[in-house]
Amino acid sequence: GWQRFQQKGVDNHFLVSYGFGDGGGGSTEWMIENARRMVGPVAGVPAVRQTLPRDFFEQLEKRVSGNKRLPKWSGELYLEYHRGTYTSQGKNKRNNRKLEIALRDVEYWLTRAGIPWPQDELRLIWRDALTLQFHDILPGSSIHKVYEDSDKTYADLFRRVAILKKQAMDALTKGLKGDLVIANTLSHTRDDIVWFDAPEGVTALRDAEGNVFPAQKVGERYVSYVTGIPAMGEKSVWFECGIPAAPGVSLDENGFETPFFTGKFDENKRIVSLFDKAEKRELAKEGKALNTLIYYENRPHNFDAWDINIYYDEHYWEVKEPVKVEVVSVGPVLGALRVEYKTGDSTICQLIKVYKDIKRVDFDTEADWQEPHGLLKAHFPLDIFYNQGQFDIQYGNVTRATHKNTSWDVARFEVCAHKWADVSEAAYGAALMNDCKYGYSVDENSMALTLIKSATEPDPTADIGRHVFSYSLMPHAGDWRWAAVPEKAYEFNIPLEAQMPAKGDRQPDAPFAEIDVPNVMLETVKQALHGEGTIIRMYECYGARTKAKLTLGKAPVEALFTSLMEDDIAPAKFDGCTFEYEFKPYEILTLRIK
């Protein structure tokens, strides 16, 4: 450790944290005895003493404060290692994303409905959810038995959250007017698609203002594009029958046309042309195809479940020659084409969806994956000039180079992100969004999302079996900020909720909360852990200093700024229902209101 310590000229102390294993195990007898002997003096061995981390850092600050040789690092501390953990055990990662969102929504709905807060039950659910985020569980690098256990735990957690959701939604919609209540948990007014169940023969939805929204039956469910869903609020609509609607899109095995795009498929049903009508430009690079699925052989030197080595792309197969192609639905809302592929012993089935009112192309995917040491990626070679990309992280986003100028740039051949990644030139770009994936690779050749990674160690059957996930390509004018990509990615991950109410004469209540700018997200609404009131947590996501106005449906009698741990800091001033605040770039703000 002393030989590797690179800042001997700045200080002559360094910290060694110890304990058994990397799972939080305590000190062993051998470690304690070893440390006692190394107090010294022992020739060639640094003098060792045991202390607490806080003491070490307080003393370190006193010794080095003001030293001009003290290095400073700004930006991401990218680990050039274990890149496979973004993707391994895909089912587990899907469960994690879906549970995080389910808990976010159910906490809001319980608060909105005003029913007794199930503090004990939510605490137990969150403890189990966080336990499943422990390494090596969430990274996908545990033994097989762990994922048998986590599958059972997730199933139980989803069941318990569903019970709480039903209690909240039943209370929220009881006595409301309408055949259907559409609920929005995001903090901005939405125009979006909604999937719902309805009696046979429904052709449209109608709202209280008389607006009519065509409905389309796809399989056993209906879908409609509805406008004006209030921020953190509900909208009542009524079923209509016999209202004809012209197809909003055209789609067949050769291509599609929407108000936004003209698209062409090749013989493999990859998109060889995606022409943006408004911007009058082609998205696909000449001679390339968007949504090219490539199956790579991935055999790391070691740490099979953990790693993707840089040479992974030397041996690969393109997924081509579909075994089945079927036009599933064409109507006033969307067009959908189902494409089924065989690669090796695996089957990949995609539902490619285009919309009349939404400028994006969705790829709903189901795979029966049977390829040990297989790595599946979806590539999008875009005709866009870029040398950096923007990637979603918790409470913000990060910029990364997409060229290979330095060894550090070369090392970022696989990076982590949450709901989206985006590449843009001065006035045009495209976002690649997902609903449960975390690994991206973006270079000058393509923007790619890593879909499946199957290792054989320490779990011999990792990722063998069924996978379900969705991703979406969203071209846009301007850069990612101008296109409000974070907001669109929230919509992709958190769809509108539709429920048939216990009908009455009640109008939906005023929206719980709304924020007047697109770059401030209201992420959390829940009851305070200690003390009375409701916690509201917001964050700025553009990296821009912004004056924002939060408007609540009811004026609070008291409001306080708190820490992330919900400790009160200072009073927050509301003017009736409104609260105005200037957010610093990427600032996280927590309020407790009563």
Backbone torsions as a table, in degrees:
resi	resn	phi	psi	omega
1	GLY	NA	-42.1	179.5
2	TRP	-66.2	-39.2	179.0
3	GLN	-64.7	-33.8	-178.8
4	ARG	-82.7	-15.7	-177.5
5	PHE	-66.6	116.4	-169.8
6	GLN	-95.5	2.2	-175.9
7	GLN	-121.6	39.9	-179.4
8	LYS	-62.1	-28.6	179.5
9	GLY	-74.9	-16.6	179.6
10	VAL	-94.2	-40.0	179.4
11	ASP	-155.3	160.1	-179.0
12	ASN	-118.5	27.3	175.0
13	HIS	-123.7	141.3	170.4
14	PHE	-142.8	160.3	-170.1
15	LEU	-104.7	133.9	171.6
16	VAL	-121.3	113.5	174.9
17	SER	-92.1	139.2	-173.8
18	TYR	-136.3	167.4	-176.2
19	GLY	155.9	167.0	-174.6
20	PHE	-80.9	121.3	177.0
21	GLY	70.3	-171.9	179.2
22	ASP	-113.4	24.5	-179.3
23	GLY	-110.8	18.4	178.5
24	GLY	91.5	15.0	179.5
25	GLY	-67.6	150.3	-177.3
26	GLY	-81.5	-178.4	-179.2
27	SER	-70.2	142.8	175.5
28	THR	-96.1	166.0	178.9
29	GLU	-59.7	-39.2	-179.2
30	TRP	-62.8	-41.0	-179.0
31	MET	-64.5	-42.8	-180.0
32	ILE	-63.3	-43.5	-179.7
33	GLU	-67.0	-39.6	179.4
34	ASN	-61.9	-44.2	179.3
35	ALA	-64.6	-37.1	179.4
36	ARG	-63.2	-41.9	-178.4
37	ARG	-69.6	-30.1	-174.7
38	MET	-83.9	3.4	173.3
39	VAL	-58.8	-30.4	171.1
40	GLY	84.1	-174.2	5.5
41	PRO	-79.8	136.2	173.1
42	VAL	-124.9	126.7	-175.0
43	ALA	-56.5	129.4	175.8
44	GLY	78.2	4.1	-177.4
45	VAL	-119.3	131.6	176.9
46	PRO	-60.7	148.1	175.9
47	ALA	-69.6	132.2	-174.3
48	VAL	-116.2	136.9	167.9
49	ARG	-140.4	149.3	-178.6
50	GLN	-92.9	136.3	-179.8
51	THR	-152.7	-178.4	177.6
52	LEU	-95.9	148.9	-179.1
53	PRO	-55.2	-40.3	-178.9
54	ARG	-61.0	-42.2	179.0
55	ASP	-62.2	-42.3	-179.6
56	PHE	-59.3	-47.4	-175.1
57	PHE	-72.0	-34.2	176.5
58	GLU	-64.8	-42.2	178.5
59	GLN	-70.1	-37.3	177.4
60	LEU	-60.2	-42.9	-179.2
61	GLU	-61.8	-40.3	178.5
62	LYS	-64.4	-38.7	-176.2
63	ARG	-73.7	-37.1	-170.7
64	VAL	-107.7	-6.7	-178.1
65	SER	-57.3	129.0	179.8
66	GLY	87.8	-6.2	179.3
67	ASN	-71.9	117.7	-176.6
68	LYS	-70.0	-15.7	179.2
69	ARG	-85.2	-3.3	-179.1
70	LEU	-68.6	121.1	-176.9
71	PRO	-72.6	156.5	177.8
72	LYS	-132.0	134.4	178.7
73	TRP	-118.6	129.1	176.9
74	SER	-120.6	127.8	178.7
75	GLY	115.4	-162.7	-172.7
76	GLU	-77.8	136.6	171.4
77	LEU	-93.3	82.7	-174.6
78	TYR	-76.7	125.6	178.1
79	LEU	-85.6	117.2	-178.1
80	GLU	-82.6	57.3	-169.8
81	TYR	-170.7	156.7	170.0
82	HIS	55.8	41.0	-178.7
83	ARG	-72.6	-19.2	179.4
84	GLY	-70.0	-17.5	-177.7
85	THR	-68.2	-13.8	176.2
86	TYR	-70.0	-19.0	-169.4
87	THR	-127.8	-29.4	-175.6
88	SER	-55.1	144.4	-178.7
89	GLN	56.8	65.1	-175.0
90	GLY	-60.0	-35.8	-179.8
91	LYS	-62.2	-40.6	179.6
92	ASN	-64.0	-40.8	179.1
93	LYS	-67.6	-37.0	175.5
94	ARG	-62.3	-46.3	178.6
95	ASN	-58.2	-40.6	-180.0
96	ASN	-61.9	-50.5	-178.9
97	ARG	-60.9	-46.7	-176.7
98	LYS	-66.3	-34.6	179.4
99	LEU	-72.4	-40.5	176.2
100	GLU	-55.8	-46.0	-178.6
101	ILE	-69.1	-41.3	179.2
102	ALA	-60.7	-40.0	178.9
103	LEU	-69.9	-39.8	176.0
104	ARG	-56.4	-48.4	-175.8
105	ASP	-69.9	-42.6	-175.0
106	VAL	-69.3	-33.1	175.6
107	GLU	-64.0	-40.2	176.9
108	TYR	-64.5	-48.7	-176.6
109	TRP	-62.4	-39.8	177.3
110	LEU	-62.0	-41.1	178.0
111	THR	-66.3	-46.0	-178.7
112	ARG	-61.2	-41.1	-177.0
113	ALA	-73.8	-21.5	177.4
114	GLY	71.8	23.2	178.7
115	ILE	-88.6	164.2	-179.3
116	PRO	-52.9	134.9	-174.3
117	TRP	-80.0	121.6	-177.8
118	PRO	-82.1	68.2	-172.5
119	GLN	-57.3	-47.2	-176.7
120	ASP	-64.1	-44.1	-178.9
121	GLU	-65.7	-43.4	179.0
122	LEU	-65.0	-38.2	179.0
123	ARG	-61.8	-43.1	179.3
124	LEU	-66.1	-40.3	178.3
125	ILE	-62.9	-46.9	-179.6
126	TRP	-63.2	-38.2	179.6
127	ARG	-62.7	-42.7	177.2
128	ASP	-67.0	-40.7	179.3
129	ALA	-61.2	-42.0	-179.2
130	LEU	-72.8	-33.7	174.9
131	THR	-59.4	-39.5	-179.5
132	LEU	-73.8	-6.9	173.6
133	GLN	-91.7	-0.9	177.3
134	PHE	-63.5	146.3	167.3
135	HIS	-77.1	143.8	7.7
136	ASP	-99.2	19.4	-174.1
137	ILE	-67.8	-63.0	-176.5
138	LEU	-64.6	-38.1	177.0
139	PRO	-64.7	-12.1	178.3
140	GLY	83.4	25.5	-174.4
141	SER	-120.3	30.5	176.8
142	SER	-102.7	173.4	178.4
143	ILE	-74.9	167.5	-174.0
144	HIS	-58.9	-41.3	-176.9
145	LYS	-58.6	-34.1	180.0
146	VAL	-59.6	-41.8	-176.4
147	TYR	-78.9	-23.9	168.5
148	GLU	-63.2	-43.8	179.8
149	ASP	-68.1	-44.0	-176.7
150	SER	-66.6	-35.6	176.6
151	ASP	-58.9	-44.5	179.8
152	LYS	-66.2	-41.0	-179.6
153	THR	-65.9	-45.1	178.3
154	TYR	-60.0	-44.4	-180.0
155	ALA	-58.7	-41.1	178.6
156	ASP	-67.2	-40.4	-179.8
157	LEU	-66.2	-43.1	177.4
158	PHE	-61.7	-38.1	178.4
159	ARG	-63.0	-44.7	-178.0
160	ARG	-69.4	-38.6	176.7
161	VAL	-65.6	-37.8	179.0
162	ALA	-62.1	-36.5	177.8
163	ILE	-63.8	-45.8	179.4
164	LEU	-64.5	-40.0	178.9
165	LYS	-61.6	-44.5	-179.3
166	LYS	-62.4	-42.2	178.5
167	GLN	-59.5	-44.3	-178.0
168	ALA	-69.1	-46.0	-176.7
169	MET	-68.5	-36.4	177.3
170	ASP	-62.8	-42.6	178.7
171	ALA	-68.0	-37.7	-176.5
172	LEU	-69.5	-35.9	-174.3
173	THR	-100.6	-4.3	-176.5
174	LYS	-61.0	126.9	175.8
175	GLY	78.7	6.4	179.6
176	LEU	-77.3	151.9	173.4
177	LYS	-70.4	159.5	171.4
178	GLY	104.9	159.3	174.6
179	ASP	-83.9	-21.2	-175.8
180	LEU	-148.9	138.0	174.6
181	VAL	-112.5	126.6	-179.8
182	ILE	-106.0	124.2	-174.8
183	ALA	-113.4	140.6	-179.0
184	ASN	-124.2	121.3	-179.1
185	THR	-96.8	0.6	179.7
186	LEU	-90.1	160.0	-170.8
187	SER	-91.6	21.6	173.5
188	HIS	-135.3	150.6	176.5
189	THR	-63.8	137.2	-173.1
190	ARG	-119.1	139.5	162.9
191	ASP	-112.8	112.4	-169.8
192	ASP	-157.9	167.8	175.1
193	ILE	-78.5	150.8	175.3
194	VAL	-137.0	133.1	175.6
195	TRP	-98.1	138.8	-175.3
196	PHE	-155.8	162.7	172.8
197	ASP	-96.1	144.3	-177.7
198	ALA	-156.8	160.7	176.1
199	PRO	-63.6	156.2	179.2
200	GLU	-60.2	138.5	175.3
201	GLY	97.9	-3.9	177.6
202	VAL	-67.4	131.1	-179.6
203	THR	-118.7	-8.7	-178.6
204	ALA	-163.7	165.4	169.9
205	LEU	-115.6	146.2	178.1
206	ARG	-129.0	135.0	179.2
207	ASP	-97.5	179.8	-174.5
208	ALA	-65.4	-22.9	179.2
209	GLU	-87.2	-0.9	179.2
210	GLY	91.8	1.5	177.1
211	ASN	-69.0	136.6	-178.0
212	VAL	-112.5	131.4	-178.1
213	PHE	-120.2	113.0	-179.5
214	PRO	-56.4	144.2	178.3
215	ALA	-117.3	148.0	-177.8
216	GLN	-132.5	133.1	177.3
217	LYS	-88.9	125.4	177.7
218	VAL	-126.1	109.2	-174.4
219	GLY	67.7	-126.8	-178.4
220	GLU	-96.3	-2.6	-175.6
221	ARG	-120.3	169.4	178.0
222	TYR	-111.7	155.4	176.0
223	VAL	-138.2	143.0	178.7
224	SER	-146.0	151.6	174.4
225	TYR	-101.2	115.1	-173.4
226	VAL	-116.7	137.3	-179.1
227	THR	-105.3	157.2	171.5
228	GLY	72.4	34.5	173.7
229	ILE	-77.5	118.7	-172.3
230	PRO	-61.9	150.5	174.3
231	ALA	-60.6	129.1	179.7
232	MET	43.2	50.5	-178.4
233	GLY	-152.3	-171.3	-175.2
234	GLU	-128.5	156.9	176.7
235	LYS	-135.8	129.7	176.8
236	SER	-89.5	137.0	176.2
237	VAL	-136.2	162.2	-177.9
238	TRP	-121.6	147.7	177.5
239	PHE	-75.3	141.5	174.8
240	GLU	-127.1	143.1	178.2
241	CYS	-122.8	149.6	173.3
242	GLY	79.4	9.0	176.9
243	ILE	-91.3	111.5	-178.0
244	PRO	-72.6	150.9	177.8
245	ALA	-143.8	132.7	178.8
246	ALA	-73.2	150.0	175.9
247	PRO	-56.3	134.3	-179.7
248	GLY	-85.8	-19.2	179.8
249	VAL	-138.2	161.0	169.1
250	SER	-118.5	142.8	-176.5
251	LEU	-157.0	135.5	170.3
252	ASP	-147.5	-167.1	-175.5
253	GLU	-70.8	-11.9	-178.3
254	ASN	-99.2	-21.3	-178.9
255	GLY	169.3	-164.1	-177.2
256	PHE	-155.3	161.8	173.7
257	GLU	-142.9	132.5	176.6
258	THR	-130.4	173.7	174.8
259	PRO	-59.0	-17.8	-177.1
260	PHE	-102.5	-36.0	-169.1
261	PHE	-131.7	154.5	157.7
262	THR	-117.1	124.3	-175.3
263	GLY	-124.9	148.2	177.4
264	LYS	-129.4	137.3	174.2
265	PHE	-98.3	148.8	168.5
266	ASP	-89.4	-172.3	-177.3
267	GLU	-65.9	-18.2	178.8
268	ASN	-95.7	4.9	178.9
269	LYS	66.0	27.0	167.9
270	ARG	-91.2	155.5	-174.5
271	ILE	-87.4	104.6	-178.8
272	VAL	-90.0	-11.9	175.2
273	SER	-147.9	129.7	173.4
274	LEU	-136.0	97.9	-174.6
275	PHE	-96.4	123.0	179.1
276	ASP	-84.5	110.5	-174.6
277	LYS	-65.3	-43.9	-176.0
278	ALA	-66.6	-40.3	-176.8
279	GLU	-93.7	-7.6	176.7
280	LYS	55.3	53.2	179.1
281	ARG	-150.2	153.7	-179.4
282	GLU	-90.5	137.6	-179.4
283	LEU	-90.4	-34.7	-174.2
284	ALA	-84.7	136.5	173.9
285	LYS	-63.3	145.9	-178.7
286	GLU	-59.9	130.3	179.5
287	GLY	79.6	3.0	180.0
288	LYS	-117.5	168.3	-178.6
289	ALA	-130.6	136.8	175.5
290	LEU	-78.9	147.0	-175.2
291	ASN	62.8	44.1	171.9
292	THR	-79.5	116.1	179.7
293	LEU	-88.3	126.9	-179.5
294	ILE	-127.5	129.8	178.0
295	TYR	-102.4	113.5	-179.9
296	TYR	-100.8	148.6	169.9
297	GLU	-88.2	122.6	-176.4
298	ASN	-119.7	107.1	179.6
299	ARG	-128.1	86.0	179.1
300	PRO	-62.8	156.3	177.0
301	HIS	-59.6	-39.8	177.3
302	ASN	-155.9	-178.2	-178.9
303	PHE	50.3	59.7	-171.4
304	ASP	-54.5	-52.0	-177.9
305	ALA	-70.7	-23.6	-174.1
306	TRP	-85.4	-33.5	-163.0
307	ASP	-112.3	150.4	160.8
308	ILE	-124.6	117.2	-178.4
309	ASN	-85.3	156.1	-171.9
310	ILE	-63.5	-21.1	-178.1
311	TYR	-89.4	10.3	-174.4
312	TYR	-58.3	-27.8	-173.2
313	ASP	-86.4	10.5	-179.3
314	GLU	-81.7	-18.2	-177.6
315	HIS	-134.4	110.2	-173.4
316	TYR	-153.7	165.4	176.4
317	TRP	-135.1	132.4	172.0
318	GLU	-77.2	139.6	177.5
319	VAL	-83.8	110.6	-173.6
320	LYS	-137.4	-177.4	173.6
321	GLU	53.8	71.5	179.9
322	PRO	-59.7	144.2	-179.5
323	VAL	-91.0	-15.1	179.1
324	LYS	-155.1	134.6	177.1
325	VAL	-133.0	131.7	-175.6
326	GLU	-146.7	129.9	170.7
327	VAL	-77.5	112.8	-174.6
328	VAL	-82.2	-43.9	-176.2
329	SER	-162.3	140.0	170.9
330	VAL	-136.6	126.6	-176.0
331	GLY	-161.2	-160.9	-175.9
332	PRO	-74.0	-14.6	-175.8
333	VAL	-107.0	-45.1	-173.7
334	LEU	-155.8	167.8	168.9
335	GLY	-124.3	141.6	-176.2
336	ALA	-136.5	131.1	178.2
337	LEU	-120.6	124.8	177.4
338	ARG	-97.5	129.7	-178.8
339	VAL	-127.5	129.6	-179.6
340	GLU	-118.0	131.1	-179.6
341	TYR	-119.4	153.9	167.2
342	LYS	-117.8	131.2	173.8
343	THR	-139.6	121.2	-173.1
344	GLY	59.8	-126.5	177.2
345	ASP	-99.3	12.3	-173.2
346	SER	-108.0	157.7	175.8
347	THR	-123.0	133.5	177.3
348	ILE	-124.9	124.0	-179.8
349	CYS	-120.6	124.9	-179.4
350	GLN	-120.9	139.0	170.4
351	LEU	-106.2	107.5	-178.8
352	ILE	-91.1	121.0	-174.7
353	LYS	-120.1	134.2	173.4
354	VAL	-125.4	153.6	-168.4
355	TYR	-125.3	154.4	174.5
356	LYS	-74.3	-36.5	-170.9
357	ASP	-116.7	2.3	-178.9
358	ILE	-125.2	129.8	-176.1
359	LYS	-89.7	75.3	175.4
360	ARG	-162.9	165.8	175.3
361	VAL	-122.9	123.5	-177.3
362	ASP	-101.8	149.4	177.9
363	PHE	-130.0	92.8	176.4
364	ASP	-82.9	123.1	-167.7
365	THR	-124.9	137.7	171.1
366	GLU	-131.7	128.5	-176.8
367	ALA	-129.9	139.8	166.5
368	ASP	-104.6	97.2	-170.2
369	TRP	-94.9	125.5	-176.0
370	GLN	-132.6	31.6	-174.8
371	GLU	-114.7	96.3	173.7
372	PRO	-59.1	141.3	-178.1
373	HIS	61.3	31.2	177.8
374	GLY	-99.5	144.9	177.4
375	LEU	-131.8	115.8	-176.2
376	LEU	-108.6	129.0	178.8
377	LYS	-128.6	150.4	171.0
378	ALA	-107.9	117.6	-176.0
379	HIS	-101.9	140.8	176.4
380	PHE	-129.0	89.8	177.2
381	PRO	-76.1	97.9	-171.3
382	LEU	-95.3	140.0	176.8
383	ASP	-85.3	66.2	-179.9
384	ILE	-132.5	137.4	177.6
385	PHE	-86.1	123.9	177.7
386	TYR	-155.8	150.4	169.9
387	ASN	-129.5	10.4	172.7
388	GLN	-153.4	160.0	178.3
389	GLY	-130.0	162.2	177.3
390	GLN	-113.4	134.9	-172.9
391	PHE	-130.6	133.7	-179.1
392	ASP	-72.4	131.2	171.3
393	ILE	-130.4	177.4	-179.2
394	GLN	-62.7	128.7	177.9
395	TYR	55.5	37.6	176.6
396	GLY	159.4	-153.4	179.6
397	ASN	-159.5	165.5	-175.6
398	VAL	-136.3	146.1	177.2
399	THR	-95.9	134.3	177.3
400	ARG	-132.2	144.2	175.0
401	ALA	-67.6	145.1	176.8
402	THR	-113.6	5.9	174.7
403	HIS	-96.8	-176.4	-176.6
404	LYS	-128.0	46.1	-176.4
405	ASN	-69.5	-37.3	-175.4
406	THR	-124.8	170.4	177.9
407	SER	-63.4	-31.9	177.1
408	TRP	-65.9	-42.2	178.0
409	ASP	-63.2	-42.6	179.7
410	VAL	-60.1	-36.9	-176.5
411	ALA	-67.2	-22.0	-178.1
412	ARG	-87.5	45.3	178.4
413	PHE	-76.2	-13.0	174.1
414	GLU	-143.7	126.1	-176.3
415	VAL	-131.4	162.3	-178.8
416	CYS	-99.8	149.0	175.2
417	ALA	-158.0	165.7	178.7
418	HIS	-96.6	-104.6	-167.2
419	LYS	-82.2	-18.3	-173.7
420	TRP	-159.4	158.7	167.1
421	ALA	-138.0	152.2	-174.7
422	ASP	-143.1	141.2	169.4
423	VAL	-124.0	138.2	-176.2
424	SER	-146.1	148.3	165.3
425	GLU	-100.7	-164.5	-170.4
426	ALA	-58.6	-40.1	-173.1
427	ALA	-130.6	13.2	-177.2
428	TYR	-158.6	148.8	179.7
429	GLY	-165.7	-171.5	178.3
430	ALA	-152.4	141.9	176.3
431	ALA	-111.1	142.2	174.5
432	LEU	-114.3	109.2	-175.1
433	MET	-104.7	158.0	179.2
434	ASN	-145.1	164.2	-179.8
435	ASP	-109.9	-1.8	178.0
436	CYS	-170.0	21.4	-179.3
437	LYS	-111.9	156.9	-174.2
438	TYR	-134.1	-1.8	-177.6
439	GLY	-113.1	127.5	177.4
440	TYR	-125.7	150.8	167.4
441	SER	-133.0	120.7	-176.4
442	VAL	-129.8	121.3	174.9
443	ASP	-139.2	-168.1	-176.8
444	GLU	-68.7	-15.0	-177.2
445	ASN	-89.9	-38.9	-176.7
446	SER	-164.2	164.1	169.3
447	MET	-105.3	124.8	-173.0
448	ALA	-132.9	145.1	175.1
449	LEU	-112.1	129.1	178.6
450	THR	-83.3	123.3	-170.6
451	LEU	-100.1	-44.5	-176.7
452	ILE	-143.5	140.4	173.5
453	LYS	-139.5	113.7	-175.6
454	SER	-109.7	114.7	177.6
455	ALA	-101.6	170.6	176.1
456	THR	-121.2	0.5	180.0
457	GLU	-143.3	125.5	11.1
458	PRO	-88.7	-4.2	178.1
459	ASP	-107.7	111.2	-176.2
460	PRO	-63.2	-19.3	-176.9
461	THR	-116.0	22.3	-176.6
462	ALA	-56.5	128.6	174.5
463	ASP	64.5	10.2	171.3
464	ILE	-82.6	122.2	-179.3
465	GLY	130.9	-152.1	-170.2
466	ARG	-85.1	135.6	174.8
467	HIS	-128.9	139.2	176.2
468	VAL	-132.9	126.4	-179.9
469	PHE	-162.8	164.4	177.8
470	SER	-134.2	147.3	170.9
471	TYR	-143.7	164.7	-170.9
472	SER	-148.5	140.1	173.8
473	LEU	-102.3	124.3	-179.5
474	MET	-124.1	93.4	172.8
475	PRO	-67.9	153.9	-178.0
476	HIS	-157.9	152.2	168.7
477	ALA	-74.8	155.5	179.6
478	GLY	70.1	-170.0	178.1
479	ASP	-93.4	-172.3	-174.5
480	TRP	-64.2	-29.7	177.6
481	ARG	-71.4	-46.6	-178.5
482	TRP	-59.8	-35.4	-177.8
483	ALA	-86.4	-0.5	-180.0
484	ALA	53.1	47.5	-176.7
485	VAL	-60.2	-42.7	178.8
486	PRO	-57.2	-41.4	179.4
487	GLU	-63.6	-42.7	-180.0
488	LYS	-66.8	-34.2	178.3
489	ALA	-70.0	-35.5	172.9
490	TYR	-61.0	-43.1	179.9
491	GLU	-63.6	-39.1	179.6
492	PHE	-64.9	-36.2	-177.4
493	ASN	-87.0	-25.3	-175.1
494	ILE	-124.8	84.5	-177.3
495	PRO	-68.5	161.7	173.0
496	LEU	-62.1	146.2	179.7
497	GLU	-104.6	133.3	179.0
498	ALA	-121.9	135.0	-179.8
499	GLN	-145.3	140.0	173.1
500	MET	-78.2	123.1	-175.3
501	PRO	-85.5	165.3	164.9
502	ALA	-78.1	97.7	-163.5
503	LYS	-65.2	146.4	176.1
504	GLY	-156.7	-148.8	-177.7
505	ASP	-112.9	8.2	-174.2
506	ARG	-81.8	137.8	172.9
507	GLN	-83.9	151.2	174.1
508	PRO	-58.3	144.4	177.8
509	ASP	-64.8	165.5	174.7
510	ALA	-59.9	149.0	179.0
511	PRO	-52.7	143.8	-179.5
512	PHE	-63.7	-45.5	-177.8
513	ALA	-160.7	151.2	176.1
514	GLU	-147.3	142.9	177.4
515	ILE	-115.1	138.1	-168.9
516	ASP	-89.3	2.0	179.0
517	VAL	-126.7	147.9	-175.9
518	PRO	-76.0	-16.1	-173.4
519	ASN	-98.3	9.1	172.4
520	VAL	-116.7	117.3	-177.3
521	MET	-100.4	134.0	172.0
522	LEU	-93.1	102.6	-169.9
523	GLU	-89.0	-35.7	-170.2
524	THR	-135.9	132.5	168.7
525	VAL	-132.3	121.3	-176.8
526	LYS	-162.9	167.7	176.5
527	GLN	-74.3	145.9	178.8
528	ALA	-62.9	142.8	179.7
529	LEU	-71.7	-37.1	175.6
530	HIS	-137.5	138.1	-173.6
531	GLY	88.6	165.7	-177.6
532	GLU	-83.8	158.2	170.6
533	GLY	112.7	-175.6	-176.2
534	THR	-117.1	135.8	176.6
535	ILE	-90.6	131.4	173.5
536	ILE	-123.7	120.8	-179.0
537	ARG	-117.9	127.6	-178.8
538	MET	-125.6	159.9	172.9
539	TYR	-150.6	151.9	177.6
540	GLU	-90.7	133.8	-170.2
541	CYS	-121.7	5.3	178.3
542	TYR	-102.3	-8.4	-172.6
543	GLY	72.2	33.1	-175.6
544	ALA	-128.6	132.0	174.5
545	ARG	-64.2	125.0	-167.0
546	THR	-141.1	132.0	169.6
547	LYS	-88.3	120.2	-176.2
548	ALA	-124.3	152.1	177.6
549	LYS	-122.1	121.9	174.1
550	LEU	-97.2	126.7	178.4
551	THR	-117.7	120.9	178.8
552	LEU	-95.7	156.3	177.7
553	GLY	-70.2	-25.8	177.9
554	LYS	-133.1	143.5	179.5
555	ALA	-73.5	129.4	178.5
556	PRO	-76.3	152.1	175.7
557	VAL	-87.3	-17.9	178.0
558	GLU	-155.1	144.8	177.8
559	ALA	-145.2	138.6	-176.9
560	LEU	-137.2	142.1	165.7
561	PHE	-74.4	139.7	175.7
562	THR	-131.7	168.3	171.6
563	SER	-79.2	175.0	174.9
564	LEU	-61.8	-26.7	176.9
565	MET	-84.8	6.1	175.4
566	GLU	70.2	24.8	171.4
567	ASP	-82.8	130.9	-177.8
568	ASP	-63.6	139.7	-179.0
569	ILE	-114.8	-54.7	-176.1
570	ALA	-161.9	160.6	176.7
571	PRO	-65.3	147.3	174.5
572	ALA	-113.8	133.3	-172.8
573	LYS	-92.2	120.1	173.2
574	PHE	-106.1	142.3	170.7
575	ASP	-104.9	89.8	-173.0
576	GLY	67.3	-115.5	-179.5
577	CYS	-92.4	-4.2	-171.4
578	THR	-110.3	146.3	178.5
579	PHE	-133.7	123.8	-179.8
580	GLU	-112.5	139.9	-174.3
581	TYR	-154.6	141.9	175.5
582	GLU	-97.1	108.5	-180.0
583	PHE	-79.2	135.0	168.8
584	LYS	-77.1	161.4	179.4
585	PRO	-55.3	126.2	177.7
586	TYR	61.9	21.8	179.6
587	GLU	-71.6	140.7	173.1
588	ILE	-104.1	129.8	-176.6
589	LEU	-128.0	131.0	178.9
590	THR	-120.5	130.8	176.7
591	LEU	-118.9	148.2	169.1
592	ARG	-117.8	119.4	-177.5
593	ILE	-117.3	151.6	175.7
594	LYS	-126.6	NA	NA
